[in-house]
């Protein structure tokens, strides 16, 4: 599992050369060094491909995405793995290859008002960035939960954290109920 799910991998920019990142070389033509550079990327892509629900919990750093989270996306958003590119599609040549996933975004910020219509709406780049890239993870549905006012450390922060916790519990219940109503893709084995 990746650093964002189980803490077992350190995410770094191992996909360093453009031809490796884009997957231009077919797998059978890759050198051992290219295979090694792409191993973590392939593992992370496989994890995302198997997931029905993706949970990303992240603080907002300098109004945007922390470097380690950006590096995680750089490992996963890869041509011919999570999207393809075809100029015959005109102005929108990129097309996601995965679909049917749900993304839950849980954010924290020192300030407040980053939501739609909020006083800092135009300054908050974390959630919009995640929503934009999420389509290349196969995400069709996005839920957002935010805890704000962290730098203030006052009652507003405590209320914001309590509201975020309540929303997370409600969402967990909502998603578990909707999963019970859908046919299962899981096999049950007698042990």
C-alpha positions in Angstrom: 0.0 0.0 0.0 1.1 3.6 -0.5 2.2 6.1 2.0 -1.2 7.6 1.9 -3.0 4.4 2.9 -0.7 2.4 5.1 2.6 4.2 5.5 4.8 1.6 3.8 6.2 3.5 0.8 8.0 6.8 0.7 6.7 8.6 -2.2 9.3 10.3 -4.4 9.8 11.3 -8.0 11.1 8.0 -9.2 9.6 8.5 -12.6 12.2 10.9 -13.8 12.6 10.7 -17.5 9.8 11.9 -19.8 9.8 8.7 -21.8 9.5 6.7 -18.6 6.7 8.9 -17.2 4.8 8.8 -20.4 5.3 5.1 -20.9 6.5 5.6 -24.5 8.6 2.5 -24.3 6.6 -0.6 -24.3 7.0 -2.7 -21.2 8.9 -5.4 -23.0 11.4 -2.9 -24.4 12.2 -1.2 -21.1 15.6 -1.5 -19.6 16.0 -2.8 -16.1 16.6 0.8 -14.9 13.4 2.0 -16.5 11.4 -0.9 -14.9 12.9 -0.1 -11.5 12.0 3.6 -11.9 8.4 2.7 -12.8 7.9 -0.1 -10.2 6.4 2.2 -7.5 4.3 4.0 -10.1 2.9 0.7 -11.3 2.2 -0.4 -7.8 0.4 2.8 -6.9 -1.6 2.7 -10.2 -2.7 -0.9 -9.4 -3.9 0.2 -5.9 -6.0 3.0 -7.4 -7.4 0.8 -10.1 -8.6 -1.8 -7.5 -10.2 0.9 -5.2 -13.8 1.8 -5.2 -13.3 4.7 -2.8 -10.2 6.8 -2.5 -9.7 8.9 0.6 -7.2 11.8 0.4 -6.7 13.7 3.6 -4.3 16.7 3.3 -3.5 20.0 4.8 -3.5 23.0 2.6 0.1 24.3 2.3 0.6 27.9 1.1 -2.9 27.7 -0.4 -2.1 24.6 -2.5 -1.1 21.0 -2.6 1.7 19.7 -0.4 4.7 18.4 -2.5 4.3 14.8 -1.3 0.7 14.7 -2.5 1.7 16.2 -5.8 4.4 13.6 -6.1 1.8 10.8 -5.5 -0.3 12.1 -8.4 2.8 12.4 -10.6 3.3 8.7 -10.0 -0.3 7.7 -10.9 -1.4 10.1 -13.6 0.4 8.3 -16.5 -0.3 8.0 -20.2 -1.7 4.7 -21.3 -2.2 3.7 -17.7 -4.7 6.1 -16.2 -5.4 8.2 -19.3 -4.8 8.1 -23.1 -4.1 10.9 -25.5 -5.6 11.2 -29.0 -5.5 14.4 -31.0 -8.5 13.2 -33.1 -10.6 14.2 -30.0 -9.9 17.9 -30.9 -9.6 20.3 -28.0 -9.9 17.6 -25.4 -7.3 14.9 -26.4 -6.9 13.4 -22.9 -9.4 10.8 -21.8 -9.4 8.9 -18.4 -9.1 5.1 -18.6 -10.5 4.4 -15.2 -14.0 5.2 -13.9 -16.6 4.5 -11.3 -14.7 5.6 -8.2 -15.6 7.9 -5.3 -13.2 10.4 -3.9 -13.4 11.7 -0.4 -11.3 14.8 0.2 -10.6 15.8 3.8 -8.7 19.1 4.1 -7.4 21.2 6.9 -6.4 24.9 6.7 -5.1 27.5 9.0 -7.4 30.1 7.6 -11.1 29.9 6.6 -13.5 30.8 3.8 -12.1 28.6 0.9 -15.5 27.1 0.0 -17.6 28.3 -2.9 -18.7 31.8 -2.1 -16.3 32.1 0.8 -14.1 35.1 1.4 -11.0 33.2 0.3 -12.6 31.1 -2.5 -10.1 32.2 -5.1 -7.1 31.5 -2.8 -7.8 27.9 -2.1 -6.1 25.7 -4.6 -6.0 22.4 -2.8 -9.5 21.0 -3.4 -9.8 22.4 -7.0 -6.5 20.8 -7.8 -7.6 17.4 -6.4 -10.9 17.6 -8.2 -9.2 18.4 -11.5 -6.7 15.5 -11.2 -9.3 13.1 -9.8 -10.8 12.3 -13.2 -7.5 10.6 -14.1 -8.0 8.3 -11.0 -11.4 7.3 -12.4 -13.4 9.4 -10.0 -17.0 10.2 -10.9 -18.2 11.3 -7.4 -16.4 13.7 -5.1 -17.2 14.5 -1.5 -15.3 17.3 0.4 -14.9 17.7 4.2 -12.9 20.7 5.5 -11.6 21.7 8.9 -10.7 25.3 9.0 -9.4 28.0 11.5 -6.5 25.9 12.6 -4.1 28.9 13.0 -6.7 30.7 15.2 -7.1 27.8 17.6 -10.3 29.2 19.0 -13.9 28.1 19.3 -14.4 28.5 15.5 -11.7 25.9 15.0 -13.2 23.5 17.5 -16.6 23.9 15.8 -15.1 23.4 12.4 -13.4 20.2 13.5 -16.6 18.9 15.2 -18.6 19.7 12.0 -16.0 17.9 9.9 -16.1 14.9 12.1 -19.9 14.8 12.0 -19.8 15.1 8.2 -17.3 12.3 8.0 -19.5 10.0 10.1 -22.6 10.9 8.1 -20.7 10.2 4.9 -19.4 6.9 6.1 -22.9 5.8 7.0 -24.3 7.1 3.6 -21.6 5.3 1.6 -22.0 2.1 3.6 -25.8 2.1 3.1 -25.4 2.7 -0.6 -22.8 -0.1 -0.9 -25.2 -2.5 0.8 -27.9 -1.6 -1.7 -25.6 -2.4 -4.7 -24.7 -5.9 -5.8 -21.3 -6.9 -4.4 -18.2 -7.4 -6.6 -16.6 -9.4 -3.9 -16.3 -13.2 -3.9 -17.1 -15.0 -0.7 -15.0 -18.1 0.0 -15.7 -20.8 2.5 -12.7 -21.2 4.7 
